Amino acid sequence: MRDTDKAKDREWHTGMEFGYSAMETILSALVPGAGAAVGMSRKVIDHLKARAESKEARRVEEFCLALLRPDNGNPAPGDADGEPLAADFETLLAALISDLEDEKADYYATFAKRLARREIIKDHIRPLIFALRELTLREINALQRSYVATKHKLIPARGPIYDPKLPTKVPGDPDFYGRRVMEHRGLTSGDQLTQYGMRFVEAVCSIEKLTPAAIGERVWATDCALISYEMDTETWNLQRLQEDLIRLRIKAGPIIAPQRNLGSSLGRNFILLAGPHFERMVRYKTHLAKVLQGSLVVAVLLPGADSALLQGLTITRCIEGLSFDNLPDLSQAIHDALLNELIQRERRSKNSLPT
């Protein structure tokens, strides 16, 4: 071996020793006593050194840097029994080094923090480590999206339901193996994340990764049903309004024209659009009044509608002077009326609580 190669080898081994010492120190700082519990013995260090290459050394360095980054804690999936074991950390580090993707170092670091805090159920530690190593970054991201979708009302890119884009079930597709791994490991069932799958995501993802913003998605501000008795003439405009309200994070739908008592299945927020053809609304006004009773109702009087139509109805706020011709302004007025009223109600509710 040339002198330059020997020097590089000594430098690399020194770096590895520093990396493992740093990791033990970091874990001790994060969780008192965790460094001692890890017990990075010479045997473990030598074992991992023998397997590591320069690329793996860089990965360990990234892992240590990720451990140094502060976090706000994670949703706790359950308490582990007993102290973290050195063998579990050895297994985790061996999985990190043998993993094909450098980009997953941050997920391993989060898992190490959770392990040091004893926040992972003991019987789940090894299976979760194996799952972390076996899944690709893309597949972990799909599980992450699915988790966030179960916790938040995400706005779908298209259609009525948000799609977390789990790997396909079609044999022969490049993503088919990843889907089989998810199901084989018990992380998913059908198109849904299992409770165990949720614990996996909580174990490997920092709290910052479990927000809608982290996956580039938005959340509905509120939802409401659209009421109009002029669907035969205004169907297209009502659909345009629905689509434009999505821009403002208002989930508007379904579009209904109550002709009987509907119960409470439609929620408690309504947009009532009254136009010039009001005969049907007058005919079914008794049923409409029962549907709206006790709800937040934003009424929109379109051109040609008479304000007398609203007599006898529970109306929270009323919008006049706008039409479908200036749709963005109409949508914004509806958004402002709904959100302002919801904010005021929340404040009143907080003020009414005993101090």
KEGU-249785 format. One record per residue (C-alpha): residue number from 1; x, y, z; residue in three letters. Coordinates in steps of 0.05 Angstrom, whole numbers. Layout:
! residues N
    i       x       y       z   aa
  NUM       X       Y       Z  ala
...
! end
This chain:
! residues 355
    i       x       y       z   aa
    1       0       0       0  met
    2      27      68     -20  arg
    3      43     118      35  asp
    4     -12     164       9  thr
    5     -62     107      13  asp
    6     -39      90      83  lys
    7     -48     162     104  ala
    8    -118     164      75  lys
    9    -135      99     109  asp
   10    -110     125     177  arg
   11    -149     189     166  glu
   12    -212     151     148  trp
   13    -207     104     208  his
   14    -195     165     253  thr
   15    -257     197     223  gly
   16    -298     135     237  met
   17    -275     133     309  glu
   18    -292     206     316  phe
   19    -360     194     284  gly
   20    -378     139     333  tyr
   21    -352     177     392  ser
   22    -391     238     369  ala
   23    -454     195     362  met
   24    -447     169     433  glu
   25    -436     240     459  thr
   26    -495     266     420  ile
   27    -542     212     446  leu
   28    -518     226     517  ser
   29    -535     300     507  ala
   30    -602     284     476  leu
   31    -623     234     529  val
   32    -584     230     595  pro
   33    -553     162     602  gly
   34    -568     141     531  ala
   35    -495     143     510  gly
   36    -476      94     564  ala
   37    -535      50     545  ala
   38    -511      48     474  val
   39    -444      21     498  gly
   40    -406      29     433  met
   41    -355     -25     448  ser
   42    -290     -34     410  arg
   43    -317     -97     381  lys
   44    -377     -61     351  val
   45    -332      -5     324  ile
   46    -282     -53     293  asp
   47    -339     -95     264  his
   48    -370     -35     230  leu
   49    -303      -7     208  lys
   50    -287     -71     172  ala
   51    -351     -66     132  arg
   52    -349       9     119  ala
   53    -320      46      59  glu
   54    -309     120      48  ser
   55    -381     128      22  lys
   56    -407      94      85  glu
   57    -364     139     128  ala
   58    -397     200      96  arg
   59    -464     168     110  arg
   60    -447     159     183  val
   61    -424     232     185  glu
   62    -492     253     156  glu
   63    -526     209     207  phe
   64    -488     243     264  cys
   65    -504     312     236  leu
   66    -577     293     234  ala
   67    -573     270     306  leu
   68    -546     339     324  leu
   69    -605     375     293  arg
   70    -656     395     346  pro
   71    -727     370     341  asp
   72    -791     382     377  asn
   73    -804     310     393  gly
   74    -850     262     357  asn
   75    -919     233     370  pro
   76    -904     177     419  ala
   77    -927     109     392  pro
   78    -917      75     459  gly
   79    -866      64     513  asp
   80    -810      13     506  ala
   81    -794     -35     561  asp
   82    -727     -28     594  gly
   83    -665      11     572  glu
   84    -644      18     500  pro
   85    -597     -40     483  leu
   86    -529     -34     451  ala
   87    -549     -91     405  ala
   88    -608     -50     378  asp
   89    -562       8     362  phe
   90    -513     -39     329  glu
   91    -569     -67     287  thr
   92    -592       3     269  leu
   93    -522      25     248  leu
   94    -510     -39     209  ala
   95    -575     -26     172  ala
   96    -554      46     159  leu
   97    -488      25     129  ile
   98    -517     -32      87  ser
   99    -574      12      61  asp
  100    -570      29     -13  leu
  101    -595     100      -5  glu
  102    -554     155      27  asp
  103    -615     201      31  glu
  104    -646     158      86  lys
  105    -593     177     138  ala
  106    -640     229     168  asp
  107    -694     176     179  tyr
  108    -644     130     214  tyr
  109    -623     189     259  ala
  110    -695     203     279  thr
  111    -703     129     295  phe
  112    -640     132     338  ala
  113    -668     191     377  lys
  114    -734     155     388  arg
  115    -696      92     410  leu
  116    -653     132     459  ala
  117    -716     163     489  arg
  118    -747      94     496  arg
  119    -806     115     455  glu
  120    -810      52     412  ile
  121    -844     -11     437  ile
  122    -790     -63     449  lys
  123    -819    -117     406  asp
  124    -825     -68     348  his
  125    -753     -45     347  ile
  126    -721     -98     303  arg
  127    -779    -106     254  pro
  128    -782     -30     245  leu
  129    -707     -27     232  ile
  130    -713     -82     179  phe
  131    -772     -45     147  ala
  132    -732      20     146  leu
  133    -674     -14     111  arg
  134    -718     -51      62  glu
  135    -763       6      39  leu
  136    -738      57     -11  thr
  137    -740     132       3  leu
  138    -797     138     -47  arg
  139    -838      85      -9  glu
  140    -824     118      58  ile
  141    -848     184      29  asn
  142    -912     150       5  ala
  143    -924     124      76  leu
  144    -909     194     103  gln
  145    -961     224      56  arg
  146   -1012     171      76  ser
  147    -999     186     150  tyr
  148   -1008     261     140  val
  149   -1072     248     101  ala
  150   -1101     210     160  thr
  151   -1086     268     207  lys
  152   -1107     327     164  his
  153   -1161     343     113  lys
  154   -1117     351      52  leu
  155   -1140     383     -12  ile
  156   -1135     331     -69  pro
  157   -1101     350    -134  ala
  158   -1161     322    -171  arg
  159   -1224     285    -152  gly
  160   -1259     284     -85  pro
  161   -1209     243     -45  ile
  162   -1135     256     -32  tyr
  163   -1090     202     -61  asp
  164   -1025     190     -22  pro
  165    -998     153     -84  lys
  166    -980      87     -50  leu
  167    -940      41     -96  pro
  168    -982       3    -147  thr
  169   -1010     -67    -137  lys
  170   -1001     -85    -211  val
  171    -951    -143    -219  pro
  172    -893    -126    -265  gly
  173    -894     -53    -246  asp
  174    -828     -28    -216  pro
  175    -865      -5    -154  asp
  176    -900     -72    -143  phe
  177    -845    -100     -99  tyr
  178    -848     -40     -53  gly
  179    -923     -49     -44  arg
  180    -912    -123     -27  arg
  181    -859    -103      25  val
  182    -908     -54      57  met
  183    -962    -106      63  glu
  184    -913    -162      83  his
  185    -886    -118     139  arg
  186    -957    -102     162  gly
  187    -951     -28     147  leu
  188   -1010     -24     100  thr
  189   -1075     -61      89  ser
  190   -1108     -48      23  gly
  191   -1099      26       9  asp
  192   -1097      44      83  gln
  193   -1040      53     132  leu
  194   -1047       4     190  thr
  195   -1037      25     263  gln
  196    -969     -10     260  tyr
  197    -954      29     196  gly
  198    -970      94     232  met
  199    -921      74     287  arg
  200    -868      62     235  phe
  201    -878     131     205  val
  202    -876     163     275  glu
  203    -812     126     290  ala
  204    -773     148     228  val
  205    -802     217     213  cys
  206    -789     280     254  ser
  207    -850     321     273  ile
  208    -832     372     220  glu
  209    -839     318     166  lys
  210    -910     301     189  leu
  211    -944     366     168  thr
  212    -982     382     104  pro
  213    -930     434      85  ala
  214    -875     382      90  ala
  215    -907     341      34  ile
  216    -926     403      -6  gly
  217   -1001     399       7  glu
  218   -1054     446      33  arg
  219   -1111     434      82  val
  220   -1184     453      75  trp
  221   -1200     516     114  ala
  222   -1272     492     123  thr
  223   -1327     456      85  asp
  224   -1398     474      69  cys
  225   -1458     450      28  ala
  226   -1484     492     -30  leu
  227   -1559     503     -32  ile
  228   -1593     527     -95  ser
  229   -1662     515    -124  tyr
  230   -1639     539    -193  glu
  231   -1595     481    -212  met
  232   -1632     472    -278  asp
  233   -1608     540    -302  thr
  234   -1545     551    -261  glu
  235   -1512     482    -258  thr
  236   -1450     504    -296  trp
  237   -1441     567    -254  asn
  238   -1450     528    -189  leu
  239   -1396     479    -211  gln
  240   -1351     538    -229  arg
  241   -1362     566    -160  leu
  242   -1345     499    -128  gln
  243   -1279     496    -166  glu
  244   -1260     568    -152  asp
  245   -1273     560     -77  leu
  246   -1221     504     -77  ile
  247   -1170     558     -93  arg
  248   -1189     590     -27  leu
  249   -1188     523      11  arg
  250   -1264     520      17  ile
  251   -1292     451       5  lys
  252   -1361     467     -24  ala
  253   -1409     410     -36  gly
  254   -1453     374     -47  pro
  255   -1500     420     -86  ile
  256   -1570     407     -60  ile
  257   -1641     434     -63  ala
  258   -1675     408       0  pro
  259   -1746     385     -12  gln
  260   -1752     346      54  arg
  261   -1719     343     122  asn
  262   -1647     319     112  leu
  263   -1623     311     184  gly
  264   -1552     331     202  ser
  265   -1512     290     151  ser
  266   -1493     352     111  leu
  267   -1453     386     165  gly
  268   -1466     454     198  arg
  269   -1442     504     145  asn
  270   -1483     525      85  phe
  271   -1480     573      26  ile
  272   -1550     591       4  leu
  273   -1553     621     -67  leu
  274   -1618     655     -83  ala
  275   -1631     678    -155  gly
  276   -1688     708    -196  pro
  277   -1724     641    -205  his
  278   -1745     634    -133  phe
  279   -1811     596    -140  glu
  280   -1782     529    -117  arg
  281   -1747     561     -58  met
  282   -1813     591     -35  val
  283   -1848     524     -45  arg
  284   -1799     485      -1  tyr
  285   -1782     541      48  lys
  286   -1809     503     108  thr
  287   -1762     444      95  his
  288   -1705     492      81  leu
  289   -1715     528     147  ala
  290   -1709     463     185  lys
  291   -1645     444     147  val
  292   -1613     512     163  leu
  293   -1635     516     235  gln
  294   -1576     524     282  gly
  295   -1525     526     225  ser
  296   -1476     577     199  leu
  297   -1510     603     136  val
  298   -1480     651      86  val
  299   -1535     675      39  ala
  300   -1518     702     -30  val
  301   -1571     745     -63  leu
  302   -1556     741    -138  leu
  303   -1582     795    -185  pro
  304   -1658     791    -189  gly
  305   -1667     760    -121  ala
  306   -1710     794     -69  asp
  307   -1685     799       3  ser
  308   -1755     781      26  ala
  309   -1738     710       6  leu
  310   -1695     704      68  leu
  311   -1749     721     117  gln
  312   -1763     664     165  gly
  313   -1694     633     152  leu
  314   -1634     631     199  thr
  315   -1583     672     161  ile
  316   -1515     687     192  thr
  317   -1487     733     138  arg
  318   -1514     760      72  cys
  319   -1476     778       9  ile
  320   -1508     824     -43  glu
  321   -1487     859    -106  gly
  322   -1444     803    -135  leu
  323   -1457     753    -190  ser
  324   -1426     694    -227  phe
  325   -1398     744    -277  asp
  326   -1346     766    -226  asn
  327   -1333     697    -197  leu
  328   -1266     712    -162  pro
  329   -1299     769    -123  asp
  330   -1359     726    -106  leu
  331   -1315     668     -82  ser
  332   -1273     715     -40  gln
  333   -1334     746      -8  ala
  334   -1361     677      10  ile
  335   -1292     657      38  his
  336   -1287     720      80  asp
  337   -1358     713     108  ala
  338   -1348     639     127  leu
  339   -1279     646     157  leu
  340   -1294     711     195  asn
  341   -1356     680     226  glu
  342   -1319     616     245  leu
  343   -1263     657     277  ile
  344   -1313     698     317  gln
  345   -1349     636     340  arg
  346   -1284     604     363  glu
  347   -1266     667     402  arg
  348   -1334     669     435  arg
  349   -1328     596     453  ser
  350   -1259     608     485  lys
  351   -1284     669     523  asn
  352   -1342     630     551  ser
  353   -1297     577     582  leu
  354   -1288     582     658  pro
  355   -1221     612     679  thr
! end
